[in-house]
Amino acid sequence: MIASSKWRSPSNIALIKYWGKYPHQIPANPSISFTLDACYTETELILSEKKSEAQFDFDLWLEGEAKEGFKPKVEQFFRAIVHEAPFLNQYRLEIHTANSFPHSSGIASSASGLSALALCVLSISNLNRSLTKADFYRKASEWARLGSGSASRSVYGGLVNWGRYEDLEGSADAYALPVKAHIHKDFLTYRDFILLVEIGAKGVSSTVGHGLMKGHPYAEARFAQANRHMGHLLRLMQGPNFEEVGYLIEQEALALHAMMMTSDPYFILMRANTVKVIDLIWQFRKNTDIPAYFTLDAGANVHLLCPEAHEQAVQKFVEQELTPYLNQGKYICDRVGQGPVKLK
């Protein structure tokens, strides 16, 4: 072994959704996400002497199982950054990765996986020697973006923005940054119950879905809506405006899936039990006045968000009312997390 690096990097759940992109992984609209805590990927990158004539000589294992199907996406990522990390085609690479959650189920495994890999590569690279801590994470975010747009946000903890937004200082399309605007402390301890309606690969990948925004009849209106919602969310989060923030988060989730259902070709990632769970959440909120609101990623699973003070009541509701509609009754208790960790 010549060198190695290992990182744990979290997934994230977008509150303001990005859907649609331009070449070189530039987002069509800005987005904001909560970094998660319990849902993460651990990745180790090991360098040894190269034995193949291929430009990139590497193998990838997910939880101990060789994954040839993942290699094209990783090779594409390497091609995007090799000019800054030339060792990628000078050595043999072993990538060992594992998730703490079901892969390809709408829990942004590409975000945690590719951000972890970007952090590993940057830690080994010569470039790392000249970077400040802030520049290190910014460069890792920039690289992670080239592998998966949402991965750019997983390089940081808390509330994270990606995409240029004129009223958010420092925001950029090339990388994500933590939101430094005043955010009420109760939003930084939010709980997220990830309700696993479906476990397994999605019927349509996010990459394909993003591509279908090109020429979409409602695309420009959606991008404008996301920009408006950015401003609303940042203002509302300055106080404990749980109801207004929750309503906006739900509106964003439904707008995301509306774009999928009105693209050409159209598709639906929600399932019957997704809709049933949403309806029960609405009933629960009406009956209890507890500010528990849902969001959806690009999949069938539901993220049920609530303030820390209501965690026990919401978990009781999940156990008693929602588990019959979940795959094997499974769900994940998560919260807003602190970001990646370098492992020994």
N, C-alpha and C positions, 0 to 999 in steps of 0.2 A: 504493500500500500504506500502510495506517495503522499496523499493528503486525504482528509475527509472533513465533513461538516454535517451537523445534524440540528434541525430546527423543528419546533412545534409551532404551527401557525393556525389561527382560528378561521372558521367560516364567518360569514356575516349575513345579515338579513337587511335588504334595502327597504327603506321607508318611502323615499322618493325613487321610483324605478327608472332605470335606464333601459331602453328598448329601441334598438336601431343604432347603427354606427357607420362611420366613414372609414376609408382605408387607414391602415396602420393602427387599428384599434382606438380610434378617436370617437368618443361618445357623441351621439346626436343631441343629447340633453344631459345636464348635470344630474347627479344622484347623491343620496345620503343614506348611510346604513348604520345599524348597530353592529359592532363587533360582538361575536358570541364568545362563550367561555368553555362550555362542555363539548361543543362540536368543533373538533380540530383534526388536523392531519400532522403526523410526525413523519418527517422525511430525512433520510441520510444519503448523502452523496459521497461516494468513495472513488478516488482516482488511483489507477494503476497503469502499468506499461501497456501501450496500445499494441494490439496484435492484428488488427484488421486494416484493410486498405480503404474502408468506407470513411466518408468525411466525419461521421459521428459514430463512434464505436461504443454502444451502450446497451445495457439491459435494464429492465424495470420490473420490480416485483411489488405487488400490492398484497400486503398481509401474507407474505411468503409465497405467493403464487405468481409465476411469470405472466405478464400482461402484454402480449404483442400488440393488442388492439389499441393500447394507450400510446404506443411509441410514435406514431405519425404526429400527434399533437405536440409531444415533447420535442421531437426533432424540429418541427416548425418553430417552436419557441427558441431552441438553440440557434437556429439559423438567424433569428431576429436579433440575437445579442452577441453572436460569436465575434463580431468586430470589436467588441469591448471586453470580451472574455475569451481570448483566442485559445486558452488551454482546453476548451470544450472539444476541439478537434485534434488535440495533440496527445490525449491520453484516453485510456479505456475508462468508461464511467459505469459505476453500478449505482442504481437508484433503488433504495428500499423505502417503501412508503406504507402507511397504515392510517386508516380513519377511525375515529371514535364513534362514527355514525354510519348509517347505510349509504353506500356510494350511489351516485346517480339517482337520487330521489328528491331532487328539488331542495337540497340543503346546501347548495353551493359548494360541492366537493371540489370543483375546479378552482374556486376562489382560495380555499385553504391549501389545496395541493400545489397549485402553481406559485402561490406566494411563498410557501415553504421551500419549494425548489429554487425560486429566485433568491431567497435569503441564503440558501446553501451555496449557490454558485457565487454570489457576491462575496460571501465570507472567505472563499478560497481564492478569489481573483486578486491579482496585483492591484487592481483599482481600489480595493478595500483599504490599502495602506495609506492612501492620501485623503480619505474621506472623514469628515467630522461625523458624529453620531447622527445628527439631523440629516446630513447629506447621504449617509449610508441608507437610512430608511427611505428617503426620497428616491434614491436610485433603485432600491429594491422594489419600490412601488411602480416606478417607471418600467422596469423589466417585467415585473409580474403582469402589468397591464398588457404587455405584448403577447403573453400566453393566454390570459383570460381577463377581460375588462374588470369584472368584479373582484379579481384577485388583487388589483391595485389598492382596494380599500382594506383588505385583510392584513396589511402590513402594520396597521395601527390599531390601538384599542379605543373603546368608547364610541363616540359619534364621529363618523368620517365622511368627508365629501370627496367626490371625484367628478371633475368636469368644470369647465369655466363657468362661473356665475358672477356677474358684474358686482353684486353687493356683498360678495364674500372674499375678503382680502386673501391673496395668495392662491386662490383656486385656479386649477389648470386642467387642461385636457390630457396632458402627458403623464400625470401622476395624481395620486390622492393625497390629502392632508387631513389631520384631525381638525374638527370644527372648534375654533377658539372663541367664537361668539359666546356670550353668556347663555348658558343652558341651565335650567333649574336642576338642582341636584337629584330630584326624584326621577328624572328621566335617565340618569346615568346609573341607576340601580334597577332598571326595568327587568321584569321577568319575562321569559319567552317559553311557553309550552309548545313544543314542536309536535304536532299531531300527525302521526304517520298513517295517513289514509292509504298510501301506496308505497311499497318498498320494491325497488328495482329501477331499471333504466326507463327514462321517459320515452314516450312515443315519438316525440320530435325534439331534437337537440336545441339548446339555446342558440347555437351558432346559426342553424337553419332559420330559427325564428327571427333573429336579428336581421338576417338577409332579406326576409320577407317584408321588412319595413320600407325597403327601396321600392318606390312606386305605390306604396300603400295610400289609399284615398284619404285617410285620416291622419297621416303621419305628421304633417306640419302642425295641425291642431293639437296633436298629442305632445309634440315637443314644446309648443308654447304653453300648454297646460302644466307640464312638468316644471318649467321655469317659474310660472306663477306659484305653483305649490311649494317650490323651494323657499321663496320669500315668506309665504304664509307659515310654513313649518318652523323656520328659524325664529320668527316673531312669537309664535305661540309657545315654543319651548322655553322662552325666557321666564314664563310663570308656570305654575302647576295646572295648565289648561288641558287636563287629561281628555275631556270629552271632545274638544275641538281638534286636538292632535289626533286622537283616535279616529274621528270621522274622516280626517284628511288621509290618514294611513289606509283606511279601508277603501276610500275612493281611488287612491293610487293603485291598490291591488287589483281592483275590478277594472280599472282603465288598462292595466297591463294585459289582462286576459281578454278584454274586449278587442285589443289590437290583434291578438292571435285569432280570435273568432271571426274577424273581418278582413284578414289578409287573403291573398290569392296565391296558392291554395290556403284555405282556412283550416284550422285545427283547434281542438279543445284538449287542454291538459287537465282541467278539473274533472273529477269523477262525481258520480251521484252522491257518494258519501262526503265529498268536499262540500257540496251544496247543503247537505243535511247538517253537517257540523256548523257551517256558517249560520244557518237558520237557528240552530240551538243556541249559538253564542248570542245572537240578537235577542232571543227570548230571555236568556239568562240576564243580559244587561238590562232589559226592560223591567224584569221582575225584581232585581236586586239593587239597581243603580250603581253597581260596581263597574268602574271604567275599564272593562276588558274588551279589547278590540283585536280583530284579526288582520293579518296580512298574508299574502301568498307570494312565493317565488315562482319561477317558471316550472311548475309541477303541480301535483295534486294535493300535496301536504299543506297543512294550515299552521301558521304561527299565531298563537294566541298570546298577545302582549298585555301586561298589566303592571301597575305599580307594585313595589315590594310589599307595601302594607296589605295588599289583598291576595298575596301569594297562596296562603292556606285555603281561603275560600274558593279561589279559582281552581286549585288543584283538586279539591273535593268535587267541584262541578265536573272537571275533566274525568275523574274516576267514576263518578256515578252516572253521568249523562252521555259522555262522549266516547268512552272506550268501546262500546258496542259497534261503533262505526269506523274504528281504526283497525289496521292490519294487525291481527293477533292482539288487539288491545294496546298496542305499543305507542308510547310517546316519550319525549325527552324533556326533562326539566332543565332549562338553560337560563342564562342571564346575560346582561351586558358584561363583556370581558375586557381585559387589559391589554390584549394584543399578543404578538408572537414572543416565544421564549427560545433562546439558544440552549441546546441540550449538550451535555458532555458526551 
